[in-house]
Amino acid sequence: MTISTLFSADYSQSRQAFLAAARDAGATVVPYVNPVGTGPAGEQLATDVASLGSGNNGPALVICSGTHGIEGYCGSAIQTGLLQQRIFDAARESLSIYLVHALNPYGFAHNRRVNEDNIDLNRNFIDFTKPPQRNEDYDNLHEFLAPPKWDDRQQADIAIADYVGRHGMDKLAAAVTGGQWHHADGIFYGGQGPAWSNRTWHQIIRDHLAGHSHIAAIDLHTGLGAFGYGEPICIASSGDENGTLARQWYGDEVTVMADGSSCSAPITGALLSALTRPLAAPFLMSIALEFGTRPANVVLDALRADNWLHGQADNETPLKEDIIRAMKSAFYPDESEWREKIWLRGREITLKAIGGLMAFDQKTAD
């Protein structure tokens, strides 16, 4: 296997490579077709779940890619490589393995982080039976984060720089990335109800994960942190609020989002939080594996430009190709060094998850 061949040029190529690797590894694949979105050429979009392993109600590992659309290039490459290298062969008699490919296929296909409704899927898993909380800090910044003219945004950029000067970059990150539910034309928008990908994730939980005794989950992301470094971020579960058990599995590099040690500010409505509600599994270990790309301000500007572009009635602007290139650079760097680091780290963390899950299962059996 050559590492460079794992990384595809577009969603369709990524999907075909993943499906071929799943078939060759003997996996069963279930497609969940998106009925509300199509690809750039009108092609079908789907979330595919490849299943391997024991198939019983014992321990299970689930690895998810493409929660944030364009970040699926990285996640798909890792999933495809794991299948091609038969990483799961030694464990499949003891574990059930589920690879969820492209949970947000629309964003993946269109090189966007959000879905077909401009929704950030990782802010969409809240209780919509109650009014969404108000993010007043974001409210105060919205007009600057989403300026009406991208090629004439000098005053907006000055206002953001002034905010950082007065409050600091961490405060800006918390205000912007924490999630907001009242500006459908803004960034990090969590929606007004469960998106198709949200409903699909819950269906995947019912179809594949419900009933397993022990579950380890890894959600693959890019865009935060040092270039090429994969930070394992503990999403507290099964009483592991301090990440103690997560560090036993993955090492001292584990951070905890809730205590401020992570490169990510605390967020509301994350995908992995949904696992804690319907499963009621005796044990759940969930982490996000976040791969760094570009400086935070570069990533933020790429998101702002993308948001502006897709808010235009006619987005066939001379700026379009530059904006798409900036998005890819921010979330999918075209650099061999970065891609090699991503693959090696993804494999390393997966092997640690398998080892931790099997050891934990044996310990509970004893």
VEXSE-494456 format. One record per residue (C-alpha): x, y, z negated. Coordinates in nm, 2 decimals. Example, Ala and Ser with C-alpha at 12.3 -4.5 7.8 and 13.67 -1.06 7.14 Angstrom:
! residues 2
<dogu xx="1.23" yy="-0.45" zz="-0.78"/>
<dogu xx="1.37" yy="-0.11" zz="-0.71"/>
***
This chain:
! residues 366
<dogu xx="0.00" yy="0.00" zz="0.00"/>
<dogu xx="0.13" yy="0.35" zz="0.09"/>
<dogu xx="0.01" yy="0.62" zz="-0.15"/>
<dogu xx="-0.05" yy="0.87" zz="0.13"/>
<dogu xx="-0.31" yy="0.65" zz="0.30"/>
<dogu xx="-0.53" yy="0.66" zz="-0.01"/>
<dogu xx="-0.60" yy="1.03" zz="0.04"/>
<dogu xx="-0.86" yy="1.10" zz="0.31"/>
<dogu xx="-0.94" yy="1.40" zz="0.52"/>
<dogu xx="-1.31" yy="1.41" zz="0.45"/>
<dogu xx="-1.60" yy="1.24" zz="0.26"/>
<dogu xx="-1.69" yy="1.00" zz="0.54"/>
<dogu xx="-1.33" yy="0.87" zz="0.56"/>
<dogu xx="-1.31" yy="0.84" zz="0.18"/>
<dogu xx="-1.63" yy="0.65" zz="0.17"/>
<dogu xx="-1.53" yy="0.41" zz="0.44"/>
<dogu xx="-1.19" yy="0.34" zz="0.28"/>
<dogu xx="-1.36" yy="0.28" zz="-0.06"/>
<dogu xx="-1.62" yy="0.04" zz="0.09"/>
<dogu xx="-1.35" yy="-0.15" zz="0.28"/>
<dogu xx="-1.14" yy="-0.19" zz="-0.03"/>
<dogu xx="-1.44" yy="-0.29" zz="-0.24"/>
<dogu xx="-1.54" yy="-0.56" zz="0.02"/>
<dogu xx="-1.18" yy="-0.69" zz="0.04"/>
<dogu xx="-1.17" yy="-0.71" zz="-0.34"/>
<dogu xx="-1.49" yy="-0.91" zz="-0.35"/>
<dogu xx="-1.70" yy="-0.64" zz="-0.52"/>
<dogu xx="-2.07" yy="-0.61" zz="-0.49"/>
<dogu xx="-2.17" yy="-0.26" zz="-0.36"/>
<dogu xx="-2.50" yy="-0.09" zz="-0.42"/>
<dogu xx="-2.56" yy="0.24" zz="-0.23"/>
<dogu xx="-2.78" yy="0.52" zz="-0.38"/>
<dogu xx="-2.87" yy="0.73" zz="-0.07"/>
<dogu xx="-2.92" yy="1.10" zz="-0.12"/>
<dogu xx="-3.26" yy="1.19" zz="0.03"/>
<dogu xx="-3.22" yy="1.57" zz="-0.01"/>
<dogu xx="-2.88" yy="1.64" zz="0.14"/>
<dogu xx="-2.68" yy="1.55" zz="0.45"/>
<dogu xx="-2.32" yy="1.59" zz="0.56"/>
<dogu xx="-2.18" yy="1.87" zz="0.78"/>
<dogu xx="-2.27" yy="1.67" zz="1.09"/>
<dogu xx="-2.60" yy="1.54" zz="0.96"/>
<dogu xx="-2.45" yy="1.22" zz="0.83"/>
<dogu xx="-2.60" yy="1.02" zz="0.55"/>
<dogu xx="-2.47" yy="1.08" zz="0.20"/>
<dogu xx="-2.46" yy="0.83" zz="-0.08"/>
<dogu xx="-2.33" yy="0.74" zz="-0.42"/>
<dogu xx="-2.18" yy="0.39" zz="-0.40"/>
<dogu xx="-2.14" yy="0.16" zz="-0.70"/>
<dogu xx="-1.89" yy="-0.12" zz="-0.66"/>
<dogu xx="-1.92" yy="-0.39" zz="-0.93"/>
<dogu xx="-1.67" yy="-0.65" zz="-1.02"/>
<dogu xx="-1.62" yy="-0.89" zz="-1.31"/>
<dogu xx="-1.80" yy="-1.11" zz="-1.55"/>
<dogu xx="-2.15" yy="-0.97" zz="-1.51"/>
<dogu xx="-2.25" yy="-1.06" zz="-1.86"/>
<dogu xx="-2.34" yy="-0.82" zz="-2.15"/>
<dogu xx="-1.99" yy="-0.80" zz="-2.29"/>
<dogu xx="-1.74" yy="-0.52" zz="-2.24"/>
<dogu xx="-1.76" yy="-0.29" zz="-1.94"/>
<dogu xx="-1.54" yy="-0.03" zz="-1.78"/>
<dogu xx="-1.70" yy="0.25" zz="-1.56"/>
<dogu xx="-1.49" yy="0.49" zz="-1.35"/>
<dogu xx="-1.67" yy="0.78" zz="-1.19"/>
<dogu xx="-1.55" yy="1.01" zz="-0.90"/>
<dogu xx="-1.69" yy="1.32" zz="-0.74"/>
<dogu xx="-1.90" yy="1.46" zz="-1.02"/>
<dogu xx="-1.77" yy="1.79" zz="-0.89"/>
<dogu xx="-1.80" yy="1.71" zz="-0.52"/>
<dogu xx="-1.46" yy="1.83" zz="-0.37"/>
<dogu xx="-1.28" yy="1.68" zz="-0.67"/>
<dogu xx="-1.39" yy="1.34" zz="-0.52"/>
<dogu xx="-1.09" yy="1.33" zz="-0.29"/>
<dogu xx="-0.87" yy="1.26" zz="-0.59"/>
<dogu xx="-1.11" yy="1.02" zz="-0.76"/>
<dogu xx="-1.18" yy="0.83" zz="-0.45"/>
<dogu xx="-0.81" yy="0.78" zz="-0.38"/>
<dogu xx="-0.76" yy="0.64" zz="-0.73"/>
<dogu xx="-1.06" yy="0.41" zz="-0.71"/>
<dogu xx="-0.96" yy="0.28" zz="-0.36"/>
<dogu xx="-0.60" yy="0.22" zz="-0.48"/>
<dogu xx="-0.72" yy="0.03" zz="-0.78"/>
<dogu xx="-0.92" yy="-0.20" zz="-0.56"/>
<dogu xx="-0.64" yy="-0.24" zz="-0.30"/>
<dogu xx="-0.38" yy="-0.33" zz="-0.56"/>
<dogu xx="-0.63" yy="-0.57" zz="-0.73"/>
<dogu xx="-0.57" yy="-0.40" zz="-1.06"/>
<dogu xx="-0.89" yy="-0.56" zz="-1.20"/>
<dogu xx="-0.82" yy="-0.92" zz="-1.10"/>
<dogu xx="-0.67" yy="-1.02" zz="-1.43"/>
<dogu xx="-0.95" yy="-0.87" zz="-1.63"/>
<dogu xx="-1.25" yy="-0.94" zz="-1.43"/>
<dogu xx="-1.33" yy="-1.27" zz="-1.61"/>
<dogu xx="-1.35" yy="-1.08" zz="-1.94"/>
<dogu xx="-1.48" yy="-0.74" zz="-1.83"/>
<dogu xx="-1.75" yy="-0.60" zz="-1.60"/>
<dogu xx="-1.61" yy="-0.31" zz="-1.39"/>
<dogu xx="-1.82" yy="-0.05" zz="-1.22"/>
<dogu xx="-1.66" yy="0.21" zz="-0.98"/>
<dogu xx="-1.91" yy="0.49" zz="-0.92"/>
<dogu xx="-1.79" yy="0.66" zz="-0.59"/>
<dogu xx="-1.90" yy="1.02" zz="-0.51"/>
<dogu xx="-2.17" yy="1.09" zz="-0.77"/>
<dogu xx="-2.21" yy="1.43" zz="-0.60"/>
<dogu xx="-2.17" yy="1.33" zz="-0.23"/>
<dogu xx="-2.31" yy="1.66" zz="-0.10"/>
<dogu xx="-2.04" yy="1.87" zz="-0.27"/>
<dogu xx="-1.78" yy="1.62" zz="-0.16"/>
<dogu xx="-1.89" yy="1.62" zz="0.21"/>
<dogu xx="-1.91" yy="2.00" zz="0.22"/>
<dogu xx="-1.59" yy="2.07" zz="0.02"/>
<dogu xx="-1.79" yy="2.23" zz="-0.26"/>
<dogu xx="-1.77" yy="2.17" zz="-0.63"/>
<dogu xx="-2.15" yy="2.20" zz="-0.67"/>
<dogu xx="-2.44" yy="2.01" zz="-0.52"/>
<dogu xx="-2.70" yy="2.09" zz="-0.26"/>
<dogu xx="-2.88" yy="2.33" zz="-0.50"/>
<dogu xx="-2.56" yy="2.51" zz="-0.61"/>
<dogu xx="-2.58" yy="2.32" zz="-0.94"/>
<dogu xx="-2.27" yy="2.23" zz="-1.13"/>
<dogu xx="-2.35" yy="1.87" zz="-1.21"/>
<dogu xx="-2.13" yy="1.86" zz="-1.52"/>
<dogu xx="-2.36" yy="2.13" zz="-1.67"/>
<dogu xx="-2.68" yy="1.97" zz="-1.57"/>
<dogu xx="-2.71" yy="1.70" zz="-1.84"/>
<dogu xx="-2.91" yy="1.90" zz="-2.10"/>
<dogu xx="-3.26" yy="1.85" zz="-2.25"/>
<dogu xx="-3.47" yy="2.04" zz="-1.99"/>
<dogu xx="-3.78" yy="1.99" zz="-2.21"/>
<dogu xx="-3.65" yy="2.29" zz="-2.41"/>
<dogu xx="-3.56" yy="2.63" zz="-2.27"/>
<dogu xx="-3.19" yy="2.63" zz="-2.16"/>
<dogu xx="-2.96" yy="2.83" zz="-2.39"/>
<dogu xx="-2.86" yy="3.18" zz="-2.28"/>
<dogu xx="-2.50" yy="3.24" zz="-2.21"/>
<dogu xx="-2.49" yy="3.61" zz="-2.28"/>
<dogu xx="-2.11" yy="3.64" zz="-2.22"/>
<dogu xx="-2.16" yy="3.50" zz="-1.87"/>
<dogu xx="-2.46" yy="3.74" zz="-1.82"/>
<dogu xx="-2.23" yy="4.03" zz="-1.88"/>
<dogu xx="-1.98" yy="3.91" zz="-1.62"/>
<dogu xx="-2.21" yy="3.77" zz="-1.35"/>
<dogu xx="-2.21" yy="4.08" zz="-1.12"/>
<dogu xx="-1.83" yy="4.07" zz="-1.12"/>
<dogu xx="-1.80" yy="3.69" zz="-1.08"/>
<dogu xx="-2.04" yy="3.68" zz="-0.79"/>
<dogu xx="-1.99" yy="4.01" zz="-0.61"/>
<dogu xx="-2.22" yy="4.08" zz="-0.31"/>
<dogu xx="-1.92" yy="4.14" zz="-0.08"/>
<dogu xx="-1.61" yy="3.92" zz="-0.10"/>
<dogu xx="-1.40" yy="4.14" zz="0.12"/>
<dogu xx="-1.48" yy="4.44" zz="-0.09"/>
<dogu xx="-1.45" yy="4.32" zz="-0.45"/>
<dogu xx="-1.18" yy="4.54" zz="-0.59"/>
<dogu xx="-1.40" yy="4.69" zz="-0.86"/>
<dogu xx="-1.52" yy="4.34" zz="-0.96"/>
<dogu xx="-1.16" yy="4.22" zz="-0.99"/>
<dogu xx="-1.07" yy="4.52" zz="-1.20"/>
<dogu xx="-1.37" yy="4.45" zz="-1.43"/>
<dogu xx="-1.26" yy="4.09" zz="-1.48"/>
<dogu xx="-0.90" yy="4.19" zz="-1.55"/>
<dogu xx="-1.02" yy="4.45" zz="-1.80"/>
<dogu xx="-1.23" yy="4.18" zz="-1.97"/>
<dogu xx="-0.92" yy="3.95" zz="-2.00"/>
<dogu xx="-0.72" yy="4.25" zz="-2.13"/>
<dogu xx="-0.97" yy="4.31" zz="-2.41"/>
<dogu xx="-1.07" yy="3.95" zz="-2.49"/>
<dogu xx="-0.80" yy="3.72" zz="-2.35"/>
<dogu xx="-0.81" yy="3.44" zz="-2.09"/>
<dogu xx="-0.95" yy="3.18" zz="-2.33"/>
<dogu xx="-1.25" yy="3.40" zz="-2.39"/>
<dogu xx="-1.30" yy="3.44" zz="-2.02"/>
<dogu xx="-1.27" yy="3.07" zz="-1.96"/>
<dogu xx="-1.53" yy="2.99" zz="-2.24"/>
<dogu xx="-1.77" yy="3.25" zz="-2.11"/>
<dogu xx="-1.75" yy="3.14" zz="-1.75"/>
<dogu xx="-1.69" yy="2.76" zz="-1.76"/>
<dogu xx="-1.91" yy="2.67" zz="-2.06"/>
<dogu xx="-2.22" yy="2.67" zz="-1.84"/>
<dogu xx="-2.51" yy="2.90" zz="-1.76"/>
<dogu xx="-2.87" yy="2.83" zz="-1.66"/>
<dogu xx="-3.01" yy="3.17" zz="-1.56"/>
<dogu xx="-2.82" yy="3.27" zz="-1.25"/>
<dogu xx="-2.89" yy="3.03" zz="-0.96"/>
<dogu xx="-2.67" yy="3.24" zz="-0.74"/>
<dogu xx="-2.38" yy="3.22" zz="-0.98"/>
<dogu xx="-2.09" yy="2.98" zz="-1.07"/>
<dogu xx="-2.11" yy="2.70" zz="-1.32"/>
<dogu xx="-2.49" yy="2.71" zz="-1.29"/>
<dogu xx="-2.65" yy="2.41" zz="-1.47"/>
<dogu xx="-2.99" yy="2.42" zz="-1.29"/>
<dogu xx="-3.35" yy="2.43" zz="-1.41"/>
<dogu xx="-3.41" yy="2.06" zz="-1.41"/>
<dogu xx="-3.23" yy="1.73" zz="-1.35"/>
<dogu xx="-3.06" yy="1.72" zz="-1.01"/>
<dogu xx="-3.07" yy="1.42" zz="-0.78"/>
<dogu xx="-2.72" yy="1.32" zz="-0.89"/>
<dogu xx="-2.84" yy="1.35" zz="-1.25"/>
<dogu xx="-3.13" yy="1.12" zz="-1.19"/>
<dogu xx="-2.91" yy="0.88" zz="-0.99"/>
<dogu xx="-2.66" yy="0.86" zz="-1.28"/>
<dogu xx="-2.94" yy="0.76" zz="-1.52"/>
<dogu xx="-3.05" yy="0.50" zz="-1.26"/>
<dogu xx="-2.70" yy="0.36" zz="-1.25"/>
<dogu xx="-2.70" yy="0.34" zz="-1.63"/>
<dogu xx="-3.02" yy="0.15" zz="-1.62"/>
<dogu xx="-2.91" yy="-0.08" zz="-1.33"/>
<dogu xx="-2.56" yy="-0.16" zz="-1.44"/>
<dogu xx="-2.46" yy="-0.04" zz="-1.79"/>
<dogu xx="-2.75" yy="-0.10" zz="-2.01"/>
<dogu xx="-2.70" yy="-0.40" zz="-2.24"/>
<dogu xx="-2.33" yy="-0.40" zz="-2.24"/>
<dogu xx="-2.18" yy="-0.44" zz="-2.59"/>
<dogu xx="-1.87" yy="-0.22" zz="-2.54"/>
<dogu xx="-1.83" yy="0.05" zz="-2.28"/>
<dogu xx="-1.52" yy="0.26" zz="-2.17"/>
<dogu xx="-1.59" yy="0.54" zz="-1.93"/>
<dogu xx="-1.35" yy="0.76" zz="-1.73"/>
<dogu xx="-1.47" yy="1.06" zz="-1.53"/>
<dogu xx="-1.21" yy="1.18" zz="-1.28"/>
<dogu xx="-1.16" yy="1.56" zz="-1.23"/>
<dogu xx="-0.92" yy="1.81" zz="-1.08"/>
<dogu xx="-0.86" yy="2.19" zz="-1.12"/>
<dogu xx="-0.74" yy="2.24" zz="-1.47"/>
<dogu xx="-0.40" yy="2.22" zz="-1.63"/>
<dogu xx="-0.04" yy="2.18" zz="-1.52"/>
<dogu xx="0.02" yy="2.09" zz="-1.15"/>
<dogu xx="-0.01" yy="1.71" zz="-1.11"/>
<dogu xx="-0.05" yy="1.63" zz="-1.48"/>
<dogu xx="-0.35" yy="1.41" zz="-1.57"/>
<dogu xx="-0.48" yy="1.51" zz="-1.92"/>
<dogu xx="-0.70" yy="1.25" zz="-2.09"/>
<dogu xx="-0.98" yy="1.45" zz="-2.27"/>
<dogu xx="-1.17" yy="1.27" zz="-2.53"/>
<dogu xx="-1.55" yy="1.31" zz="-2.51"/>
<dogu xx="-1.63" yy="1.23" zz="-2.87"/>
<dogu xx="-1.84" yy="0.91" zz="-2.90"/>
<dogu xx="-1.90" yy="0.62" zz="-3.14"/>
<dogu xx="-1.78" yy="0.83" zz="-3.43"/>
<dogu xx="-1.44" yy="0.92" zz="-3.27"/>
<dogu xx="-1.49" yy="1.29" zz="-3.30"/>
<dogu xx="-1.12" yy="1.35" zz="-3.37"/>
<dogu xx="-1.00" yy="1.13" zz="-3.09"/>
<dogu xx="-0.82" yy="0.89" zz="-3.33"/>
<dogu xx="-0.92" yy="0.57" zz="-3.15"/>
<dogu xx="-0.87" yy="0.74" zz="-2.81"/>
<dogu xx="-0.51" yy="0.81" zz="-2.90"/>
<dogu xx="-0.46" yy="0.45" zz="-2.99"/>
<dogu xx="-0.57" yy="0.35" zz="-2.64"/>
<dogu xx="-0.42" yy="0.63" zz="-2.43"/>
<dogu xx="-0.14" yy="0.78" zz="-2.64"/>
<dogu xx="-0.07" yy="1.10" zz="-2.82"/>
<dogu xx="-0.14" yy="1.31" zz="-2.50"/>
<dogu xx="-0.52" yy="1.27" zz="-2.56"/>
<dogu xx="-0.69" yy="1.60" zz="-2.63"/>
<dogu xx="-1.03" yy="1.67" zz="-2.77"/>
<dogu xx="-1.25" yy="1.92" zz="-2.60"/>
<dogu xx="-1.45" yy="2.02" zz="-2.91"/>
<dogu xx="-1.14" yy="2.12" zz="-3.12"/>
<dogu xx="-0.98" yy="2.35" zz="-2.86"/>
<dogu xx="-0.68" yy="2.12" zz="-2.79"/>
<dogu xx="-0.79" yy="2.06" zz="-2.43"/>
<dogu xx="-0.72" yy="2.25" zz="-2.12"/>
<dogu xx="-1.10" yy="2.26" zz="-2.08"/>
<dogu xx="-1.31" yy="2.50" zz="-2.28"/>
<dogu xx="-1.61" yy="2.33" zz="-2.46"/>
<dogu xx="-1.89" yy="2.27" zz="-2.21"/>
<dogu xx="-2.26" yy="2.20" zz="-2.24"/>
<dogu xx="-2.44" yy="1.94" zz="-2.02"/>
<dogu xx="-2.15" yy="1.71" zz="-1.93"/>
<dogu xx="-2.21" yy="1.39" zz="-1.74"/>
<dogu xx="-2.05" yy="1.17" zz="-2.00"/>
<dogu xx="-2.28" yy="1.30" zz="-2.27"/>
<dogu xx="-2.56" yy="1.12" zz="-2.10"/>
<dogu xx="-2.41" yy="0.79" zz="-2.18"/>
<dogu xx="-2.47" yy="0.84" zz="-2.55"/>
<dogu xx="-2.85" yy="0.87" zz="-2.52"/>
<dogu xx="-2.99" yy="0.58" zz="-2.32"/>
<dogu xx="-2.73" yy="0.31" zz="-2.38"/>
<dogu xx="-2.72" yy="0.27" zz="-2.76"/>
<dogu xx="-2.41" yy="0.05" zz="-2.71"/>
<dogu xx="-2.24" yy="-0.05" zz="-3.03"/>
<dogu xx="-1.92" yy="0.11" zz="-2.89"/>
<dogu xx="-1.85" yy="0.38" zz="-2.63"/>
<dogu xx="-1.52" yy="0.53" zz="-2.55"/>
<dogu xx="-1.55" yy="0.81" zz="-2.29"/>
<dogu xx="-1.28" yy="1.04" zz="-2.15"/>
<dogu xx="-1.24" yy="1.28" zz="-1.87"/>
<dogu xx="-0.91" yy="1.26" zz="-1.68"/>
<dogu xx="-0.83" yy="1.61" zz="-1.56"/>
<dogu xx="-0.56" yy="1.66" zz="-1.30"/>
<dogu xx="-0.40" yy="2.01" zz="-1.28"/>
<dogu xx="-0.37" yy="2.19" zz="-0.95"/>
<dogu xx="-0.32" yy="2.57" zz="-0.93"/>
<dogu xx="-0.32" yy="2.85" zz="-1.18"/>
<dogu xx="-0.65" yy="2.92" zz="-1.34"/>
<dogu xx="-0.70" yy="3.26" zz="-1.17"/>
<dogu xx="-0.64" yy="3.10" zz="-0.83"/>
<dogu xx="-0.89" yy="2.83" zz="-0.90"/>
<dogu xx="-1.15" yy="3.08" zz="-1.03"/>
<dogu xx="-1.11" yy="3.30" zz="-0.72"/>
<dogu xx="-1.16" yy="3.00" zz="-0.49"/>
<dogu xx="-1.48" yy="2.92" zz="-0.67"/>
<dogu xx="-1.60" yy="3.28" zz="-0.65"/>
<dogu xx="-1.53" yy="3.30" zz="-0.28"/>
<dogu xx="-1.70" yy="2.97" zz="-0.21"/>
<dogu xx="-2.00" yy="3.08" zz="-0.41"/>
<dogu xx="-2.02" yy="3.41" zz="-0.21"/>
<dogu xx="-1.98" yy="3.22" zz="0.12"/>
<dogu xx="-2.27" yy="2.99" zz="0.06"/>
<dogu xx="-2.49" yy="3.27" zz="-0.07"/>
<dogu xx="-2.49" yy="3.43" zz="0.28"/>
<dogu xx="-2.79" yy="3.38" zz="0.51"/>
<dogu xx="-2.54" yy="3.31" zz="0.78"/>
<dogu xx="-2.21" yy="3.18" zz="0.65"/>
<dogu xx="-2.04" yy="3.18" zz="0.99"/>
<dogu xx="-1.80" yy="3.45" zz="0.88"/>
<dogu xx="-1.44" yy="3.50" zz="0.99"/>
<dogu xx="-1.36" yy="3.43" zz="0.62"/>
<dogu xx="-1.51" yy="3.08" zz="0.62"/>
<dogu xx="-1.21" yy="2.87" zz="0.72"/>
<dogu xx="-0.98" yy="3.06" zz="0.48"/>
<dogu xx="-1.23" yy="3.01" zz="0.19"/>
<dogu xx="-1.26" yy="2.63" zz="0.27"/>
<dogu xx="-0.88" yy="2.61" zz="0.28"/>
<dogu xx="-0.86" yy="2.79" zz="-0.06"/>
<dogu xx="-1.11" yy="2.54" zz="-0.21"/>
<dogu xx="-0.91" yy="2.24" zz="-0.09"/>
<dogu xx="-0.59" yy="2.39" zz="-0.22"/>
<dogu xx="-0.75" yy="2.46" zz="-0.56"/>
<dogu xx="-0.89" yy="2.11" zz="-0.60"/>
<dogu xx="-0.71" yy="1.89" zz="-0.35"/>
<dogu xx="-0.35" yy="2.00" zz="-0.29"/>
<dogu xx="-0.20" yy="1.88" zz="0.04"/>
<dogu xx="0.13" yy="1.80" zz="-0.13"/>
<dogu xx="0.28" yy="1.45" zz="-0.15"/>
<dogu xx="0.43" yy="1.51" zz="-0.49"/>
<dogu xx="0.09" yy="1.60" zz="-0.63"/>
<dogu xx="-0.08" yy="1.30" zz="-0.47"/>
<dogu xx="0.18" yy="1.05" zz="-0.60"/>
<dogu xx="0.14" yy="1.18" zz="-0.95"/>
<dogu xx="-0.23" yy="1.15" zz="-0.93"/>
<dogu xx="-0.22" yy="0.79" zz="-0.81"/>
<dogu xx="0.04" yy="0.68" zz="-1.07"/>
<dogu xx="-0.14" yy="0.85" zz="-1.36"/>
<dogu xx="-0.48" yy="0.72" zz="-1.25"/>
<dogu xx="-0.35" yy="0.37" zz="-1.25"/>
<dogu xx="-0.17" yy="0.41" zz="-1.58"/>
<dogu xx="-0.48" yy="0.54" zz="-1.76"/>
<dogu xx="-0.70" yy="0.27" zz="-1.60"/>
<dogu xx="-0.46" yy="-0.01" zz="-1.73"/>
<dogu xx="-0.47" yy="0.15" zz="-2.07"/>
<dogu xx="-0.85" yy="0.15" zz="-2.07"/>
<dogu xx="-0.86" yy="-0.22" zz="-1.97"/>
<dogu xx="-0.61" yy="-0.30" zz="-2.25"/>
<dogu xx="-0.79" yy="-0.10" zz="-2.51"/>
<dogu xx="-1.13" yy="-0.24" zz="-2.42"/>
<dogu xx="-1.01" yy="-0.60" zz="-2.42"/>
<dogu xx="-0.83" yy="-0.56" zz="-2.75"/>
<dogu xx="-1.12" yy="-0.39" zz="-2.91"/>
<dogu xx="-1.36" yy="-0.67" zz="-2.78"/>
<dogu xx="-1.12" yy="-0.94" zz="-2.92"/>
<dogu xx="-1.10" yy="-0.76" zz="-3.25"/>
<dogu xx="-1.47" yy="-0.74" zz="-3.29"/>
<dogu xx="-1.51" yy="-1.11" zz="-3.19"/>
<dogu xx="-1.26" yy="-1.21" zz="-3.46"/>
***
